[in-house]
């Protein structure tokens, strides 16, 4: 079979050197760089997790088993992290005083209900 003019079957030189090369390099560069979440995204994710943990604790039978203690410990750690993020956002100038005060009051109430000192 005689060779035809141009690229031969299975020739990938165009992907490396041709018009497709720039588009492929741009797509790879944007796909490889992950988006860094903002502090508001992190706060929203932590609040959702906090709500799930609270629901889990509410649905426990009330025994002081390992699951209950682990859930309360996780709730405490998540609360502390959430509080630090809210404080950081406030220091950066993006927090509302009323939201922070309301969240702190809610966390204090939950801690009192669970008998945990924060």
C-alpha positions as CSV (number, residue, x, y, z in Angstrom):
1,X,0.0,0.0,0.0
2,X,1.4,3.3,-1.0
3,X,1.8,6.1,1.5
4,X,-0.6,9.0,1.1
5,X,0.2,12.6,1.4
6,X,0.0,14.1,5.0
7,X,0.0,12.4,8.3
8,X,-0.2,8.6,8.4
9,X,-2.8,6.6,10.4
10,X,-2.1,6.7,14.1
11,X,0.2,9.7,13.8
12,X,-0.2,11.9,16.8
13,X,2.2,14.7,15.9
14,X,-0.7,17.2,15.4
15,X,-1.6,16.8,19.0
16,X,1.9,17.7,20.1
17,X,2.8,20.3,17.5
18,X,-0.3,21.5,15.7
19,X,-3.4,23.6,16.4
20,X,-4.6,21.2,19.0
21,X,-1.5,21.6,21.1
22,X,-2.4,25.0,22.6
23,X,-5.9,24.0,23.5
24,X,-4.8,20.8,25.1
25,X,-2.1,22.5,27.1
26,X,-4.6,25.1,28.3
27,X,-7.2,22.5,29.3
28,X,-4.6,20.5,31.2
29,X,-3.4,23.6,33.1
30,X,-6.8,24.6,34.2
31,X,-7.9,21.1,35.0
32,X,-4.8,20.4,37.2
33,X,-5.2,23.5,39.4
34,X,-7.8,22.8,42.1
35,X,-10.0,25.7,43.3
36,X,-9.0,26.9,46.7
37,X,-12.2,27.2,48.8
38,X,-13.0,30.6,50.4
39,X,-13.4,31.0,54.1
40,X,-17.2,31.3,53.6
41,X,-17.2,27.9,51.8
42,X,-15.3,26.3,54.7
43,X,-17.7,27.8,57.2
44,X,-20.7,26.6,55.3
45,X,-19.3,23.0,55.0
46,X,-18.5,23.0,58.8
47,X,-22.0,24.2,59.6
48,X,-23.5,21.4,57.5
49,X,-21.3,18.9,59.3
50,X,-22.2,20.3,62.7
51,X,-25.9,19.9,61.8
52,X,-25.3,16.3,60.8
53,X,-23.4,15.6,64.0
54,X,-26.1,17.2,66.1
55,X,-28.8,15.1,64.4
56,X,-26.7,12.0,65.0
57,X,-26.3,12.8,68.7
58,X,-30.0,13.5,69.1
59,X,-30.8,10.1,67.6
60,X,-28.6,8.1,70.0
61,X,-30.3,6.1,72.6
62,X,-28.8,8.1,75.5
63,X,-26.2,5.6,76.7
64,X,-22.8,6.9,77.4
65,X,-21.1,4.4,75.1
66,X,-18.1,4.9,72.9
67,X,-20.2,6.1,69.9
68,X,-21.8,8.8,72.1
69,X,-18.5,10.0,73.5
70,X,-16.8,10.0,70.1
71,X,-19.8,12.0,68.6
72,X,-19.6,14.6,71.4
73,X,-15.8,14.9,71.0
74,X,-16.3,15.4,67.2
75,X,-19.0,18.0,67.9
76,X,-16.6,19.8,70.3
77,X,-13.7,19.8,67.8
78,X,-16.0,20.9,65.0
79,X,-17.4,23.7,67.2
80,X,-13.9,24.9,68.0
81,X,-12.8,24.9,64.4
82,X,-16.0,26.7,63.3
83,X,-15.5,29.3,66.0
84,X,-11.9,29.9,64.9
85,X,-13.0,30.3,61.3
86,X,-15.7,32.8,62.3
87,X,-13.2,34.8,64.4
88,X,-10.8,34.8,61.4
89,X,-13.5,36.0,59.0
90,X,-14.5,38.7,61.5
91,X,-10.9,39.9,61.8
92,X,-10.8,40.0,58.0
93,X,-13.9,42.3,58.1
94,X,-16.4,39.9,56.6
95,X,-18.5,38.8,59.6
96,X,-21.6,40.3,61.1
97,X,-21.5,40.7,64.9
98,X,-25.1,39.4,65.2
99,X,-24.4,36.2,63.4
100,X,-21.3,35.4,65.6
101,X,-23.2,36.2,68.8
102,X,-26.2,34.1,67.7
103,X,-23.9,31.1,66.8
104,X,-22.0,31.4,70.1
105,X,-25.3,31.4,72.0
106,X,-26.5,28.4,70.1
107,X,-23.3,26.5,70.8
108,X,-23.4,27.3,74.5
109,X,-27.0,26.1,74.6
110,X,-26.2,22.8,72.9
111,X,-23.2,22.3,75.1
112,X,-25.3,22.9,78.2
113,X,-28.0,20.5,76.9
114,X,-25.3,17.8,76.4
115,X,-23.6,18.6,79.7
116,X,-20.3,19.4,78.0
117,X,-18.1,22.4,78.9
118,X,-16.7,24.2,75.9
